[in-house]
Amino acid sequence: MVMRTAPIALVLLLAACSSSAPPTTYSRPTPTQAVAASQNAVDTPEWLRQRDYRDGGPLPPMEANRKVNEQTCTEGIALEAGNLKCK
């Protein structure tokens, strides 16, 4: 029984593997190409294109008159006392 179905299975397998479409019909883009294509496809506002501290851009300056609360952080933290600086 197995010997009778083996040639049929082989023919079906070869038919499934062969394709009438040329091999260059679909090519998968590289990650760089995919990112470039997605960035070019979307109209990104100008303020989103500028680099900031999240992606390695310049850090904004600190306010000179900001309120800083320096305390030991192992104890309870007073959130309303200003920016926290741990000792």
TADA-V44044 format. One record per residue. N is the residue number from 1. RES is the residue in one letter. SS is DSSP state (H for helix, E for strand, - for the rest). D_LAST is the distance of its C-alpha to the last C-alpha in Angstrom with 2 decimals. Layout:
N;RES;SS;D_LAST
N;RES;SS;D_LAST
//
This chain:
1;M;-;81.32
2;V;H;78.26
3;M;H;80.50
4;R;H;81.91
5;T;H;78.57
6;A;H;76.84
7;P;H;78.66
8;I;H;78.03
9;A;H;74.31
10;L;H;74.23
11;V;H;75.95
12;L;H;73.58
13;L;H;70.55
14;L;H;71.91
15;A;H;72.69
16;A;H;69.16
17;C;H;67.67
18;S;-;69.90
19;S;-;69.17
20;S;-;71.34
21;A;-;68.41
22;P;-;67.58
23;P;-;64.45
24;T;-;62.80
25;T;-;62.90
26;Y;-;59.30
27;S;-;56.62
28;R;-;53.01
29;P;-;50.68
30;T;-;47.93
31;P;H;44.34
32;T;H;44.28
33;Q;H;47.55
34;A;H;46.39
35;V;H;43.24
36;A;H;45.34
37;A;H;47.95
38;S;H;45.54
39;Q;H;43.90
40;N;H;47.37
41;A;H;48.62
42;V;-;46.04
43;D;-;46.01
44;T;-;42.29
45;P;-;41.34
46;E;H;40.37
47;W;H;36.87
48;L;H;36.14
49;R;H;37.48
50;Q;-;35.02
51;R;-;32.14
52;D;-;28.61
53;Y;H;25.13
54;R;H;25.87
55;D;H;28.59
56;G;-;27.37
57;G;-;28.45
58;P;-;26.78
59;L;-;23.47
60;P;-;23.93
61;P;-;22.51
62;M;-;19.66
63;E;-;20.93
64;A;-;20.58
65;N;-;20.52
66;R;-;18.16
67;K;-;16.05
68;V;E;12.24
69;N;E;10.24
70;E;E;6.67
71;Q;E;5.82
72;T;-;5.10
73;C;-;6.92
74;T;-;9.30
75;E;-;11.05
76;G;-;13.15
77;I;-;12.12
78;A;-;14.10
79;L;H;15.59
80;E;H;17.79
81;A;H;15.24
82;G;-;14.96
83;N;E;13.08
84;L;E;9.72
85;K;E;6.65
86;C;E;3.80
87;K;-;0.00
//
